[in-house]
């Protein structure tokens, strides 16, 4: 092949080899990541990769510019592990928010039955009152919630009340079989054989539940989660009789709390097109006393054979609106609840204030698992038909049917199932009599 003038000049020594610059037509340019490696290469190795027709000229490498063009060959020869080092090594804080991240609070809201279980109502007499005969002689009304799995999927042994190990075959069978309407609202039956049981104790303001038959605007009362735990013995101890000493009046005595009603409950979230339409209904059906034994005792506390009310949870960062709640220590929710439920700290989030919404529906039962959680109870409906309207999809009817079966149990058995000694905790209120 003909020799170029430049090659002849190099042979004649007119041009120094070191001053030679890479040709623009060279296919492979050195990438920044390989510049250091090329400087250490043997010049003889370069000659073996030269042109077929002439000797490859060895030249001195120049510092690489940031604008050096990376060829297709460079990309194809890069190891896969080095092709995307930054994508896998990004810090979470540097990743831009996606639609799923910004709408994560919408995923917290669970529709349908979010919890079901057994419900107990207690009242405690005022100090030094042995046998109250009206609500005026009552100090507190408490609502005890004991969540359980649904009856159709429970791992409870009906005979012994022991929670058995999950049987995969049984679980699959429960998932495959066609469930009756409202079965997800029916709590598993159990008899107390162990004190280990998750529970919440809610103290009701004004010592009564909101009355769905109230005149004018629906009645709205407050409730506070005063105790949560896994051991029912703590609840029994707290509800038992108390004695304490005072400097001015000496020994003071408080009688044990009285169980005034027992039944089943379900927490149901409604379907909603927008967050402002979300509602959480707590519906209950009483098994004890039986409907024919309901009397003025239950009526004084606003307890019906079947009823429901809307539940909202107060944002602990929002200012208090109830005079009697200012001294109460509020719940300390984790950041994700404050952000995803109440919208606290979200730019363009929920509510008009920096702390977010003042109140929220019970988007997840975890909202109730913090001591000091303040609940707003709004009257809804009573009666089995009203219960069905509130819970929907056959849940009210299914819950009522289950509690009608529970009503055949003896009062003594009802007391013992949560560890109440009939000699300490009077059973008269369950029979419609003050005690």
Secondary structure, DSSP 8 states (H G I E B T S, - for coil): ----HHHHHHHTTSS-GGG----TT-S----GGGHHHHHTS-HHHHHHTS-SSS-----------TT----HHHHHHS-HHHHTHHHHH--GGGS---HHHHTHHHHH---EEEEEEEEEEEEEE-TT-SS--SGGGEEEEEEEEEEE-BGGG--B-TTT--B----HHHHHHHHHS---TTGGGSB-----S-SEEEEEEEEEGGGS---TT-SSS--EEEEEEEEEEEEHHHHHHHHS-EEEEETTTEEEEE---EEEEEEEEEEEE---SSGGG--EEEEEEEEES-GGG--HHHHHTT--SEEEEEEEEE-TTS---SGGGTTS------HHHHHHTS-TT-TT-SSSBTTB-SEEE-SSGGGGSSTT-EEEEEEEEEHHHHHHHHH-TTHHHHHHHHHHHHTTS-HHHHHHTTT--TTTS--GGGGT---
